[in-house]
Amino acid sequence: MNMSKALFLAAVIVAMVSGTALAHHPSGGAGLGQAGPIRTTTATTLPQGTFSFGVQAEFIDLDEFSNSQLLGFAKRGKDVHTADSVFHSILSMGYGITDNVTVSLKMSYEKIDNIREVHSDEPGEIHLHGDAKGIGDLAVMGQYRFLKTDSTFEAALFVGLKIPTGKTNDRDINGETFEAEFLPGSGSWNPIIGIAATKRFGAVALDSNLQYTFGTRGTQFTNLGDMFSYNAAVSYRAISGEIAWDLILEANGEWKEKQRIRGEKDPNSGGNILFLSPGTRLAFGKKFSTYLSIGIPMLQDMNGTQEDTNYRALLGISFNL
């Protein structure tokens, strides 16, 4: 397929997702012909002229603060917020420009349930905001595989940009605009850089990647902060053939900088969290697969007063053309 057709189809996809929607940026897994990770970015690129499409749903269950806990924080002079859960539905598309260069687009629809907060200057009052929801920002990525040795070891660099296409004027149940950290869109332009490596041993694949996202000032004079993600995975093709079954175990870490509002750091933001993520993938030929990953937090070192994460689950499908 020539480049003009590729660009046209990319424009169609962007138009589709823009009419419907990222705080989180999970990846859609590796190629269908070999075992590979779900959340960890693989160094494997798409073959030249190949399109890859993905649809994902991610649910994050939070250990929300009770109303009595919130009131206790306010009495101790703390400004604290909480929510019940976060849900993303994610659309993605990739295209192999060459065998070593892949470009991709990703956008989501985000929903944060039952946002509540307290302020230290109003210690007896809980502010109810309801649910924040809407289209998230568009992420554009380019991946270059600079090393491949006998189909057993690969290494790739990737760069990207998160573009402020998301909703920044969503209003709560009181008719007021949500604070920037709850909005589906950030209003900021965020460069992304990273590196990935893949090593294969027959039916087993080892993958790892590092990714850094630079925070910039966006809506409401808020910089949501830099973000660094670090991931490693081992994948095993337990059953091969027209129907293939992979068993996957990943370690997925994410460090976030404290957010800054008008230049002042929010003490109750940012931190480090590490998940152990068992998963599985069922592939049908080399064209279609479905996968599931469950993230269980092993380490939660968050700044200030923030609710913990109970677990997160990612369910998706992908297919190649």
C-alpha positions as CSV (number, residue, x, y, z in Angstrom):
1,M,0.0,0.0,0.0
2,N,1.5,3.4,-1.0
3,M,2.1,6.3,1.3
4,S,-0.8,8.4,0.2
5,K,-3.2,5.6,1.1
6,A,-1.5,5.2,4.4
7,L,-1.8,8.9,5.3
8,F,-5.5,8.9,4.2
9,L,-6.4,6.0,6.4
10,A,-4.5,7.6,9.3
11,A,-6.6,10.8,8.8
12,V,-9.8,8.7,8.8
13,I,-8.8,7.0,12.1
14,V,-8.0,10.3,13.8
15,A,-11.3,11.7,12.6
16,M,-13.2,8.7,14.0
17,V,-11.6,8.8,17.5
18,S,-11.7,12.6,17.7
19,G,-15.5,12.4,17.5
20,T,-15.8,9.9,20.3
21,A,-11.9,9.7,22.9
22,L,-4.8,9.7,28.2
23,A,-3.6,9.7,31.4
24,H,-2.2,6.2,30.9
25,H,-0.6,4.9,27.8
26,P,-0.7,1.2,27.7
27,S,0.8,-0.5,24.6
28,G,-1.1,-3.0,22.6
29,G,1.4,-5.9,22.6
30,A,3.8,-7.4,20.1
31,G,3.4,-8.9,16.7
32,L,1.0,-11.9,16.4
33,G,3.6,-14.3,14.9
34,Q,5.7,-14.6,18.1
35,A,5.2,-14.4,21.8
36,G,5.4,-10.9,23.2
37,P,4.3,-8.6,26.1
38,I,1.1,-6.6,26.6
39,R,2.1,-3.4,28.4
40,T,5.8,-3.5,27.8
41,T,6.9,-1.9,24.5
42,T,8.6,-4.4,22.3
43,A,11.5,-3.6,19.9
44,T,9.8,-5.5,17.1
45,T,8.4,-3.2,14.4
46,L,5.7,-3.9,11.8
47,P,6.6,-5.3,8.4
48,Q,6.6,-2.7,5.7
49,G,3.1,-1.8,4.4
50,T,1.4,-3.5,7.3
51,F,-1.4,-1.8,9.3
52,S,-2.1,-2.8,12.9
53,F,-5.3,-1.8,14.8
54,G,-6.1,-2.1,18.4
55,V,-9.1,-1.6,20.8
56,Q,-8.5,-1.7,24.6
57,A,-10.4,-1.2,27.7
58,E,-8.6,-0.5,31.0
59,F,-10.1,-0.4,34.5
60,I,-8.2,0.9,37.5
61,D,-9.7,0.2,40.9
62,L,-8.7,2.7,43.6
63,D,-8.8,2.3,47.3
64,E,-10.8,5.5,47.7
65,F,-10.9,7.5,51.0
66,S,-14.2,7.4,52.9
67,N,-16.0,10.6,53.8
68,S,-14.8,10.3,57.4
69,Q,-11.2,10.0,56.3
70,L,-11.5,13.0,54.1
71,L,-13.0,15.1,57.0
72,G,-10.1,13.9,59.2
73,F,-7.5,15.1,56.6
74,A,-9.2,18.5,56.4
75,K,-9.1,18.9,60.2
76,R,-5.4,18.2,60.1
77,G,-4.9,21.0,57.5
78,K,-4.7,18.9,54.4
79,D,-6.3,19.5,51.0
80,V,-7.1,16.0,49.7
81,H,-9.1,14.5,46.9
82,T,-10.2,10.9,46.1
83,A,-12.0,9.0,43.3
84,D,-13.5,5.4,43.1
85,S,-12.0,4.2,39.8
86,V,-10.6,5.2,36.4
87,F,-11.7,3.7,33.1
88,H,-10.1,4.1,29.6
89,S,-11.3,2.9,26.3
90,I,-8.4,3.1,23.9
91,L,-8.1,3.1,20.1
92,S,-4.7,2.7,18.4
93,M,-3.3,2.3,14.9
94,G,0.2,1.5,13.6
95,Y,1.8,1.4,10.1
96,G,5.0,-0.1,9.0
97,I,6.7,2.6,6.8
98,T,9.7,0.2,6.4
99,D,10.6,-3.0,8.1
100,N,12.5,-1.0,10.7
101,V,10.3,2.1,11.0
102,T,6.7,2.1,12.5
103,V,4.5,5.0,13.2
104,S,1.4,4.9,15.5
105,L,-1.5,6.9,16.8
106,K,-3.3,6.4,20.1
107,M,-6.3,8.1,21.7
108,S,-8.6,7.2,24.6
109,Y,-11.9,8.1,26.2
110,E,-11.4,8.6,29.9
111,K,-13.8,8.4,32.8
112,I,-13.0,9.1,36.5
113,D,-15.8,8.0,38.9
114,N,-17.1,9.8,42.0
115,I,-14.5,12.6,42.6
116,R,-14.7,14.1,46.1
117,E,-12.3,16.5,47.9
118,V,-11.9,18.5,51.1
119,H,-10.1,21.8,51.7
120,S,-8.2,22.7,54.9
121,D,-10.0,26.1,55.1
122,E,-13.4,24.3,55.1
123,P,-12.8,21.4,57.5
124,G,-16.4,20.3,57.9
125,E,-17.4,20.2,54.2
126,I,-16.9,17.5,51.5
127,H,-17.1,18.8,47.9
128,L,-18.8,16.3,45.6
129,H,-17.9,16.7,41.9
130,G,-19.3,13.6,40.2
131,D,-17.6,11.9,37.2
132,A,-15.1,13.5,34.9
133,K,-15.2,12.1,31.3
134,G,-14.3,12.9,27.8
135,I,-11.9,12.5,24.9
136,G,-8.2,12.2,25.9
137,D,-5.1,13.6,24.2
138,L,-3.7,12.1,21.0
139,A,-0.3,10.4,21.2
140,V,1.7,10.1,18.0
141,M,4.8,7.8,18.1
142,G,7.6,6.8,15.8
143,Q,9.7,3.7,16.4
144,Y,13.1,2.9,14.7
145,R,14.6,-0.5,15.0
146,F,18.3,0.2,14.7
147,L,19.5,-3.4,15.5
148,K,18.4,-6.9,14.6
149,T,20.6,-10.0,14.9
150,D,19.5,-13.3,13.4
151,S,15.9,-12.7,14.6
152,T,16.9,-13.3,18.2
153,F,17.8,-9.8,19.4
154,E,16.3,-6.5,18.5
155,A,16.7,-2.9,19.8
156,A,14.7,0.2,19.0
157,L,14.4,3.9,19.7
158,F,11.1,5.7,19.8
159,V,10.1,9.3,19.9
160,G,6.6,10.8,20.2
161,L,4.4,13.7,21.0
162,K,1.3,13.9,23.1
163,I,-0.9,16.5,21.3
164,P,-3.5,18.5,23.3
165,T,-6.7,17.3,21.5
166,G,-8.5,16.2,24.7
167,K,-11.4,17.8,26.5
168,T,-10.3,20.6,28.9
169,N,-13.7,22.1,29.8
170,D,-15.6,19.2,31.3
171,R,-17.8,20.4,34.2
172,D,-18.8,18.7,37.4
173,I,-22.3,18.3,38.9
174,N,-22.1,21.9,40.2
175,G,-21.4,23.3,36.8
176,E,-17.8,24.2,37.6
177,T,-14.8,23.1,35.4
178,F,-12.9,20.2,36.9
179,E,-9.4,20.8,38.1
180,A,-6.7,20.1,35.5
181,E,-5.6,16.8,37.1
182,F,-9.1,15.3,36.6
183,L,-9.7,16.5,33.0
184,P,-9.5,14.1,30.1
185,G,-7.2,16.5,28.2
186,S,-4.1,18.2,29.6
187,G,-3.9,21.2,27.2
188,S,-0.2,20.6,27.0
189,W,2.3,19.4,24.4
190,N,4.4,16.6,25.8
191,P,7.5,15.1,24.0
192,I,8.2,11.4,24.6
193,I,11.4,9.5,24.1
194,G,12.3,5.9,24.8
195,I,14.3,2.7,24.1
196,A,13.2,-0.9,23.9
197,A,15.0,-4.3,23.6
198,T,13.8,-7.8,22.7
199,K,15.6,-11.1,23.1
200,R,14.1,-14.4,21.9
201,F,14.9,-18.0,22.9
202,G,12.7,-20.1,20.8
203,A,9.2,-20.0,22.4
204,V,10.4,-17.5,25.1
205,A,10.8,-13.8,24.6
206,L,12.3,-11.2,27.0
207,D,11.3,-7.6,26.5
208,S,12.2,-4.4,28.3
209,N,11.7,-0.7,27.7
210,L,12.2,2.7,29.2
211,Q,10.1,5.8,28.4
212,Y,10.2,9.4,29.5
213,T,7.5,11.9,29.0
214,F,8.3,15.6,29.5
215,G,5.6,17.6,31.3
216,T,4.8,21.1,30.1
217,R,2.3,23.8,31.2
218,G,-1.2,23.2,30.0
219,T,-4.7,24.1,30.9
220,Q,-5.3,26.1,34.2
221,F,-1.6,27.0,34.3
222,T,-0.9,23.4,35.4
223,N,2.1,21.3,34.6
224,L,1.1,17.7,35.4
225,G,4.8,16.8,35.7
226,D,7.3,14.5,34.0
227,M,6.6,10.8,33.8
228,F,9.1,7.9,33.6
229,S,8.0,4.4,32.9
230,Y,10.2,1.2,33.2
231,N,9.0,-2.2,32.1
232,A,10.2,-5.8,31.7
233,A,8.4,-8.9,30.5
234,V,8.9,-12.6,29.9
235,S,6.5,-14.2,27.4
236,Y,6.1,-17.9,26.6
237,R,4.3,-19.4,23.6
238,A,2.7,-22.4,25.3
239,I,0.7,-23.5,22.2
240,S,1.8,-22.9,18.6
241,G,-0.2,-23.2,15.4
242,E,-3.1,-21.5,13.7
243,I,-4.4,-20.9,17.3
244,A,-1.6,-19.9,19.6
245,W,-1.6,-19.2,23.3
246,D,0.9,-17.0,25.2
247,L,1.6,-16.8,28.9
248,I,3.0,-13.5,30.0
249,L,4.5,-12.0,33.2
250,E,5.5,-8.3,33.4
251,A,6.9,-5.8,35.8
252,N,5.5,-2.4,35.0
253,G,6.8,0.7,36.9
254,E,5.8,4.3,36.7
255,W,7.3,7.4,38.4
256,K,5.5,10.7,38.2
257,E,6.8,14.1,39.2
258,K,4.8,16.3,41.5
259,Q,2.4,18.5,39.5
260,R,2.9,22.3,39.5
261,I,0.0,24.8,39.6
262,R,1.1,28.3,38.7
263,G,4.6,27.2,39.5
264,E,3.8,25.8,43.0
265,K,4.2,22.1,43.6
266,D,1.3,20.0,44.8
267,P,2.6,18.0,47.8
268,N,-0.2,15.4,47.3
269,S,0.8,14.3,43.8
270,G,3.3,12.2,42.0
271,G,5.3,9.2,43.3
272,N,6.3,5.8,42.2
273,I,4.2,2.6,41.7
274,L,5.3,-0.8,40.5
275,F,2.9,-3.5,39.2
276,L,3.4,-7.3,38.8
277,S,1.2,-8.0,35.8
278,P,0.4,-11.6,34.8
279,G,-1.4,-11.8,31.4
280,T,-2.3,-14.0,28.5
281,R,-2.9,-13.7,24.8
282,L,-4.8,-15.9,22.3
283,A,-3.8,-15.4,18.7
284,F,-5.6,-16.7,15.6
285,G,-3.1,-17.0,12.8
286,K,-1.0,-13.9,12.3
287,K,-3.9,-11.5,11.8
288,F,-5.9,-11.4,15.1
289,S,-5.4,-11.7,18.8
290,T,-7.1,-10.9,22.1
291,Y,-5.3,-10.4,25.4
292,L,-5.8,-9.7,29.1
293,S,-3.4,-8.3,31.7
294,I,-4.0,-7.9,35.4
295,G,-1.8,-5.5,37.3
296,I,-1.2,-6.1,41.0
297,P,0.7,-3.3,42.9
298,M,3.9,-4.5,44.5
299,L,5.2,-1.0,45.5
300,Q,3.3,2.2,46.1
301,D,5.5,5.1,47.2
302,M,3.3,8.1,46.6
303,N,3.9,11.7,47.7
304,G,1.8,13.2,50.4
305,T,-1.8,11.9,50.9
306,Q,-3.1,9.9,48.0
307,E,-5.4,6.8,47.6
308,D,-3.7,3.5,46.8
309,T,-4.5,1.4,43.7
310,N,-6.1,-1.9,44.4
311,Y,-5.5,-3.4,40.9
312,R,-5.8,-2.6,37.2
313,A,-7.0,-4.7,34.3
314,L,-6.5,-4.3,30.6
315,L,-8.5,-6.2,28.0
316,G,-7.9,-5.8,24.3
317,I,-8.0,-7.0,20.7
318,S,-5.6,-6.3,17.8
319,F,-5.5,-7.2,14.2
320,N,-3.1,-6.7,11.3
321,L,-3.8,-5.9,7.6
